[in-house]
Amino acid sequence: MLTGSCGAIYADPVYYPSDYPAGYEVRPLTGLAGSFGSYPDGLEMDERNGNIEIKQSLTGLKYLVWYVPRGSTDTCKAFLTVSGVNYPDSIYAIKSASGLSTPVYNASLQQPAPCTANCEFDDGHDDDNGNGFADEPPLGQEMVPQGVSMDKSSGAINLKQSILDGALGSNPAPGTFKDFVLNYRLTDRTSKALNRMTLRLYYYKNKSQVPAALKKDLEEKKKFILLNNISDPYKVSYTVKKSGSGSTSREREVKCRPAYIIIVQQ
């Protein structure tokens, strides 16, 4: 049962998209009436009643959720995780190393992806489970044919080899970037149901070339990824931007996805 310091909010701390049909909403525990919210952006929550559409939410992320009872100013907070993998937003130097980027599971650095029995990363439109193509990803999304050097059994990305293999072109200029869709299947309780996330590879010759604005975005994204270094939801520092509340055309909205993997030579 998912609880905060003022009581339970949702039944479970971790939700698996494969457990629910499209359009199904996970609801707060019976009797909760008031206002709800979540952080960071990516959890498809109806703030009027707290209903969450898990299947439409970004996976592999840990969210802060809260509830304010009707007629009260007290706020109950807790964590809720939508199961899946994520690649930590980071800068990787590849001059003397491969710059290996490895996925983490259920928003925990201490939990590698559960792949003891043939996980499949970078799944293609191939009907490898013999039940037709309805549950297969679209054609043309595979990352390996685009030059990304990925271990398909673990999801680890060799960033140096990816640059050599042309993931960002034959001779990428500083600032070159490209978005990729990763389709994957895990051998956890989802039983290899299809899951997906997006990530973005950047390239610079050295760290000093990384623009200040991108570094700022990277630090902001790191705040979004509530990994297991915070156990008390009341200690999370966050700012929620409401649409139209003081935003200007110059401001860029930073989101959890795509994950930023910034590759530098040195």
WOKA-V485881 format. One record per helix or strand of 2 or more residues. SS is the DSSP state (~ for helix, > for strand). FROM is the first residue (numbers start at 1). LEN is the number of residues. If there is no record, write none. Layout:
ss from len
SS FROM LEN
SS FROM LEN
This chain:
ss from len
> 2 3
> 7 4
> 14 2
~ 17 3
> 34 6
~ 54 3
> 61 9
> 75 8
> 85 2
> 90 4
> 100 2
> 104 2
> 108 5
> 120 2
~ 144 3
> 157 2
~ 159 6
> 176 10
> 194 11
~ 207 3
~ 212 13
~ 233 3
> 259 6
